[in-house]
């Protein structure tokens, strides 16, 4: 799949406190760079012989793919979040009040999280938690924290605690038994839930 830049979702001349130069540069260089990088990585992955590729090559490319994908997604959300001054209304206002106590409480938390990252790197995200069925402010350290907008339906734990007792340091030896033990009916059920959630059913 080839990705293309989406049109800039905000009017850079109407954003108070941010110059048009800043927004356009951010859009063209950072967002645009992520899209270009993702396409370049996709080409490399498509041409890769996974049966003979080194673990360093596979890990490096898949990590960079995740970084570029999340950068693309989150930048699109960022620009779509910019607009003229206003306040949440209707169902969104009700949801924020329900999940944070008051709109001011949500605003204070979200702002504090952003300021706490000053000098660092990462994101602050207002996110719908399907598990908790509520809105949460999410701190994302970097672009490898999660697949933005994703809801996993199958997970393989590769932390040492998940295989060390049986396999010691032989992490790769643990993967095949896991693959043989996948509960596909549960995976199918989770997939159906994701479809229902995505469609609003």
C-alpha positions in Angstrom: 0.0 0.0 0.0 1.3 3.4 -0.9 0.4 6.3 1.5 -0.2 9.9 0.4 -0.3 13.0 2.5 -3.8 14.1 3.5 -4.6 17.8 2.9 -3.7 20.1 5.8 -6.8 19.8 8.0 -6.6 23.3 9.6 -6.2 26.8 8.3 -2.7 27.8 9.3 -3.5 31.5 9.1 -6.2 31.2 11.7 -4.4 29.4 14.5 -3.7 31.8 17.3 -0.3 31.4 19.0 1.2 29.4 16.1 2.6 31.0 13.0 1.6 29.9 9.5 5.3 29.2 8.9 5.5 26.9 11.9 2.4 24.9 11.0 3.2 24.6 7.3 6.8 23.5 8.1 5.5 21.0 10.6 3.0 19.7 8.0 5.4 19.5 5.1 8.6 18.3 6.8 7.5 16.3 9.8 4.2 14.8 8.7 5.3 14.6 5.0 8.6 13.1 6.1 6.8 10.4 8.0 4.6 9.5 5.0 7.6 9.3 2.7 9.6 7.3 5.2 6.7 4.8 5.6 6.5 4.3 1.9 10.2 3.7 1.7 10.1 1.2 4.5 7.2 -0.6 2.9 9.2 -1.0 -0.3 12.1 -2.5 1.7 9.8 -4.9 3.5 8.1 -6.0 0.3 11.5 -6.8 -1.2 12.9 -8.5 1.9 13.4 -12.3 2.1 12.2 -12.9 5.6 13.5 -16.5 5.6 17.1 -15.3 5.2 17.0 -11.8 6.7 19.0 -11.2 9.9 17.1 -10.5 13.1 18.6 -7.0 13.1 17.2 -6.2 9.7 13.8 -7.5 10.6 13.6 -5.8 14.0 15.0 -2.5 12.6 12.6 -2.3 9.7 9.5 -3.3 11.7 10.4 -0.8 14.4 10.9 2.0 11.9 7.6 1.0 10.2 5.8 1.4 13.6 7.5 4.7 14.2 6.6 6.1 10.8 3.0 4.7 10.9 2.3 6.2 14.3 3.9 9.5 13.3 1.7 9.7 10.3 -1.5 8.8 12.2 -0.8 11.1 15.1 0.2 14.1 13.0 -3.0 13.8 11.0 -4.9 13.8 14.3 -2.8 16.8 15.6 -3.6 18.9 12.6 -7.2 17.9 12.7 -7.3 19.1 16.3 -6.3 22.6 15.5 -9.0 25.2 14.9 -10.5 28.4 16.3 -11.3 28.9 19.9 -14.2 27.1 21.3 -15.4 24.5 23.9 -16.7 21.0 23.8 -20.4 20.6 23.4 -23.1 18.0 23.4 -22.1 14.4 23.8 -18.4 15.1 23.9 -18.8 17.6 26.7 -21.0 15.2 28.6 -18.4 12.4 28.1 -15.5 14.6 29.4 -17.6 15.6 32.4 -18.6 12.1 33.1 -15.1 10.6 32.8 -13.0 13.4 34.4 -15.4 15.0 36.8 -15.5 18.5 35.1 -14.2 20.0 31.9 -11.7 22.0 33.9 -10.4 18.9 35.5 -9.8 17.3 32.1 -8.2 20.5 30.7 -5.9 20.8 33.8 -4.8 17.1 33.5 -4.2 17.3 29.8 -2.3 20.5 30.0 -0.1 19.3 32.9 0.8 16.1 31.0 2.0 18.2 28.1 4.0 20.5 30.3 5.5 17.6 32.1 7.0 16.4 28.8 8.8 19.7 28.2 12.3 19.1 27.0 11.4 15.5 26.2 9.6 13.7 23.5 6.2 12.0 23.2 2.5 12.7 22.9 -0.5 13.3 25.1 -3.6 11.7 23.7 -7.3 11.9 24.6 -8.2 8.3 23.9 -11.3 6.1 24.0 -10.6 3.1 26.1 -12.7 0.2 24.7 -12.0 -1.9 27.8 -13.1 0.8 30.3 -15.6 2.4 27.9 -14.4 5.8 28.8 -12.2 8.6 27.7 -8.6 8.7 29.1 -5.7 11.0 28.7 -2.9 8.8 27.4 0.8 9.5 27.8 2.9 8.1 25.0 6.6 8.2 25.5 7.5 7.8 21.9 6.2 6.5 18.6 6.8 2.9 19.5 4.5 2.9 22.5 1.4 1.6 20.7 -0.2 1.4 17.3 -2.3 4.6 17.3 -6.0 3.8 17.3 -5.3 0.1 17.5 -7.1 -2.5 19.6 -5.1 -5.8 19.7 -6.9 -9.1 19.1 -3.9 -11.4 19.6 -0.8 -10.8 21.8 2.5 -12.6 22.1 4.3 -11.6 25.3 8.1 -11.6 24.6 9.2 -10.3 27.9 11.6 -12.6 29.6 9.1 -13.6 32.3 6.9 -15.3 29.7 9.5 -17.9 28.6 12.6 -18.0 30.9 11.4 -20.7 33.3 11.0 -23.2 30.4 13.4 -21.9 27.8 16.0 -19.9 29.6 17.5 -17.4 27.2 16.2 -19.2 24.2 13.4 -16.8 23.4 13.1 -18.0 19.8 12.4 -21.5 20.9 9.3 -20.3 22.8 7.7 -18.8 19.7 6.8 -22.0 17.8 4.9 -23.5 20.8 3.0 -20.3 21.2 2.0 -20.3 17.5 0.8 -23.9 17.9 -1.3 -23.0 20.9 -3.2 -20.0 19.6 -6.9 -20.1 20.5 -8.3 -19.1 17.1 -12.0 -19.1 18.2 -11.1 -16.4 20.7 -9.1 -14.5 18.1 -12.1 -14.6 15.8 -14.4 -13.5 18.6 -12.1 -10.5 19.3 -12.0 -9.7 15.7 -15.8 -9.6 15.6 -15.9 -7.3 18.5 -13.4 -4.9 16.9 -15.6 -4.8 13.8 -18.7 -4.1 15.8 -16.8 -1.4 17.8 -15.4 0.2 14.6 -18.8 0.3 12.9 -20.5 1.6 16.1 -22.6 -1.5 16.4 
